[in-house]
Amino acid sequence: MIELERLTKNYGDTRAVANVTLQIPDGQVTVLIGPSGCGKTTLLRLINRLVRPSSGRILINGKDNSDFKPEELRRGIGYAIQGVGLFPHWTVYENIATVPKLLGWDRQRIRQRVMELLDLIGLDATEFSDRYPAELSGGQAQRVGVARALAADPPVLLMDEPFGAVDPLTRIRLQNQFLNIQDEVKKTVIFVTHDLEEAIRLADCLAIMNAGEIVQYNTPEEVLAQPKNKFVHDFVGTDRALKRLTRFMVKDYLKQGLTVKESDIGRLDTNDERFYWVIDSLDRFRGWVDLSMVPPGGDASGEIVKPGSDIVLTGDDTMRQALSIMLGQGVRSLPVVDKNGKFVGEVTLADIEKATADGKITAA
Ligand SMILES: Nc1ncnc2c1ncn2[C@@H]1O[C@H](COP(=O)(O)OP(=O)(O)OP(=O)(O)O)[C@@H](O)[C@H]1O
């Protein structure tokens, strides 16, 4: 557990962190969020002693962080920052190996760890080990940054806007991947962001900061349901019920749906008004056919609708994304596929209503 006790940091007249007392639980993701300049980065840097406090202290498993030797802090606390901070003249391999090398690990152990991490972040070792940062996409570079922070297997990981510099789609992918990795490694993560959706999505505990202070510290559900004061209320915004959908994954609301093979559409009984997802012989999603649009007794073969790939969901998408697509496309259900494009089920507007009701809050 990390305990912050009446922690204050002043820069001249600026009080960057003001008398913060906070207990950060092990194995969970605590997200710090608040307006620009509220002290998030300073708070993070106080924890790994890149910044010294003006007063107060930080206990890591009961020990004052000023009593740790530098290499103990390096081993115990990983740090990933926005824009990644990879060394440009070092390869991916060398970048990930930085801290293990500093810690004096032998070559064999370093090699094994780098391979493990490349596998964990989903980059092929043969293809990526020898590349330089300039030869990576933004998302790949961010992942290497996370791998580097995890290299010495630190129990604590500090992440400062780690997904800040990538496009929104890549950002969501990185968030998904982060959640999957965290599921496996269960680190104590302290994550700084100014993106509320990202915070709601990733946080087990959410700390809302303003002017150096922690204004509210609770689960995202509680913060959204019961903003403590006007500042938090305004900060989380008026569409709290919708924001909460960000916490729900499509895979948890997936239903089977009715399917028909493309080759069998002509045999459907068009006297009923059912809606079918159309799949090919390998169960890949092809489109849909809505029998309520086909005259009774008619042939449905020509009625298949083949939409663009932007309406297809995967289990790792959020119900908030599902809702945006439904509203944008004017449809009440969406197909869900696995990573090979195989149809695995559907989510419907009714499921979204259910998810909103699960949140036990109404739209404000
Ligand atoms: N090294 C420094 N010297 C002087 N003032 C500083 C220093 N670092 C931070 N500050 C000030 O402390 C306050 C908190 O800064 P900090 O970077 O912690 O905020 P933040 O919440 O991370 O902001 P942002 O979201 O914009 O990154 C700001 O007013 C900032 O100008």
The ligand as an SDF file (V2000), in Angstrom:
LIG
                    3D

 31 33  0  0  0  0  0  0  0  0999 V2000
    9.2960   22.6360  -11.5830 N   0  0  0  0  0  0  0  0  0  0  0  0
    8.3400   23.5320  -11.3440 C   0  0  0  0  0  0  0  0  0  0  0  0
    8.6180   24.7990  -11.0290 N   0  0  0  0  0  0  0  0  0  0  0  0
    7.6590   25.7040  -10.7520 C   0  0  0  0  0  0  0  0  0  0  0  0
    6.3210   25.4310  -10.7970 N   0  0  0  0  0  0  0  0  0  0  0  0
    5.9790   24.1850  -11.1200 C   0  0  0  0  0  0  0  0  0  0  0  0
    6.9450   23.1640  -11.4210 C   0  0  0  0  0  0  0  0  0  0  0  0
    6.2870   22.0220  -11.7060 N   0  0  0  0  0  0  0  0  0  0  0  0
    4.9730   22.3120  -11.6080 C   0  0  0  0  0  0  0  0  0  0  0  0
    4.7720   23.5930  -11.2630 N   0  0  0  0  0  0  0  0  0  0  0  0
    3.4780   24.2480  -11.0340 C   0  0  0  0  0  0  0  0  0  0  0  0
    2.7400   23.4550  -10.1310 O   0  0  0  0  0  0  0  0  0  0  0  0
    1.3720   23.3790  -10.4980 C   0  0  0  0  0  0  0  0  0  0  0  0
    1.0010   21.9190  -10.7140 C   0  0  0  0  0  0  0  0  0  0  0  0
    1.6590   21.4010  -11.8780 O   0  0  0  0  0  0  0  0  0  0  0  0
    1.4930   19.9120  -12.3850 P   0  0  0  0  0  0  0  0  0  0  0  0
    2.3740   19.7340  -13.5520 O   0  0  0  0  0  0  0  0  0  0  0  0
    1.6490   18.9930  -11.2400 O   0  0  0  0  0  0  0  0  0  0  0  0
   -0.0350   19.9460  -12.8270 O   0  0  0  0  0  0  0  0  0  0  0  0
   -0.8600   18.9030  -13.7150 P   0  0  0  0  0  0  0  0  0  0  0  0
   -2.1660   18.7250  -13.0070 O   0  0  0  0  0  0  0  0  0  0  0  0
   -0.0440   17.6880  -13.9610 O   0  0  0  0  0  0  0  0  0  0  0  0
   -1.0870   19.7440  -15.0360 O   0  0  0  0  0  0  0  0  0  0  0  0
   -1.2990   19.2540  -16.5710 P   0  0  0  0  0  0  0  0  0  0  0  0
   -2.5670   18.4810  -16.5950 O   0  0  0  0  0  0  0  0  0  0  0  0
   -1.3960   20.5710  -17.2980 O   0  0  0  0  0  0  0  0  0  0  0  0
   -0.0880   18.4490  -16.9310 O   0  0  0  0  0  0  0  0  0  0  0  0
    1.2370   24.2270  -11.7420 C   0  0  0  0  0  0  0  0  0  0  0  0
    0.7900   25.4980  -11.3680 O   0  0  0  0  0  0  0  0  0  0  0  0
    2.6430   24.2980  -12.2910 C   0  0  0  0  0  0  0  0  0  0  0  0
    2.8460   25.4900  -12.9960 O   0  0  0  0  0  0  0  0  0  0  0  0
  1  2  1  0
  2  3  1  0
  2  7  2  0
  3  4  2  0
  4  5  1  0
  5  6  2  0
  6  7  1  0
  6 10  1  0
  7  8  1  0
  8  9  2  0
  9 10  1  0
 10 11  1  0
 11 12  1  0
 11 30  1  0
 12 13  1  0
 13 14  1  0
 13 28  1  0
 14 15  1  0
 15 16  1  0
 16 17  2  0
 16 18  1  0
 16 19  1  0
 19 20  1  0
 20 21  2  0
 20 22  1  0
 20 23  1  0
 23 24  1  0
 24 25  2  0
 24 26  1  0
 24 27  1  0
 28 29  1  0
 28 30  1  0
 30 31  1  0
M  END
$$$$
